[in-house]
Amino acid sequence: MVAALPEQRRERLDARFKELKDGGSRAPRRGVGKAQAAIASIVKIKQPSVSKIEKQAEICICRHLKSFVEAIGGQLDLIVASPRSRAV
């Protein structure tokens, strides 16, 4: 699917992927200036669970789901947008 995109778009996606990979899943939370404990309270989970999510231990589910959807001919897009950062 990505291969079908224009080269400039693929380069932007690759750059953004590297940025997120290097910053992990912490980037969106930090972008809005919230602590793990604050997020945990809002989501009604414990702070270590937020840490685990940010360390990408649970991100594998998304990769598997994406592979599944693509295997059946679909496309899975996940967009995260916050008031203080651009959509990811």
N, C-alpha and C positions, 0 to 999 in steps of 0.2 A: 504494500500500500504506500509506504513512504517513497519507494523507488519511483512511483508514478508522479510524484510531486515535482514541481520545477526545482532546478538545482539551488537557486537562492533560498527557497523555502526549506529545502532539506538542510542546507547549511545553518539556517537559523534554528531549526529543530535540533540539530546536532549540538550546536552551541548551548542551547537552553537545557538539553538533556545533561550535558557535561556540568553546567552550572548547578542543576538540581542534584546531580549525583554527588558532586563535591560538597554541596551544602546539605545534602540529605533532605529528609522531609521536614527539617526544622525551619527551612527558609520561610514558608508561609506563616508559621506561628511567629517567628521573629519579626517578619515584615509588619505584623500588626501589633507588635510590642507586648505580647502576652506570655506569661510564664507557663511552664508545664502544669503547675498546680492550678492555675486559673482555668486552663483548658479542661483539665481533669474534672474540676468542679462543674463546669458547664455541661460536659458530656456525661457526667455522673459515673466516672470511672476513677481509679486511683492513679496518682501521678506516675508510678512506674509503668503503667500501661501506656501512657502517653509517650514515655521514653522509648518503650519497646516499639511502638508504631513508628516513631521517628527514626529509629535505627533500622527501619525497613524489614524487620523480622516478619511483619505481616503483609508486606507489599507483594510477596510472592503470589498471594491470592489474586491480585490484579493481573499479574503476568499470566497466570494460568487461565483466568477468565478471558483475557484478551486473546490468547492462543485458541481457546475453545470457540469464541465468537468468530475469529478469522477462519477457523477450520470449517465452519458451517457457512462461510461466504459472507459473513457480516463484518462490521467495523465497530470497534469499541473506542469511544473517545471520552476521556475524563478531563473536565476543565475545572480548575480551581481558581476562583476569583475572590479577591478581598478588597475592601475599600482603599487600602494603602499600597497595594501592589498590582502589577499587571496580571492578566489571566495567564494561567499556566496549564 
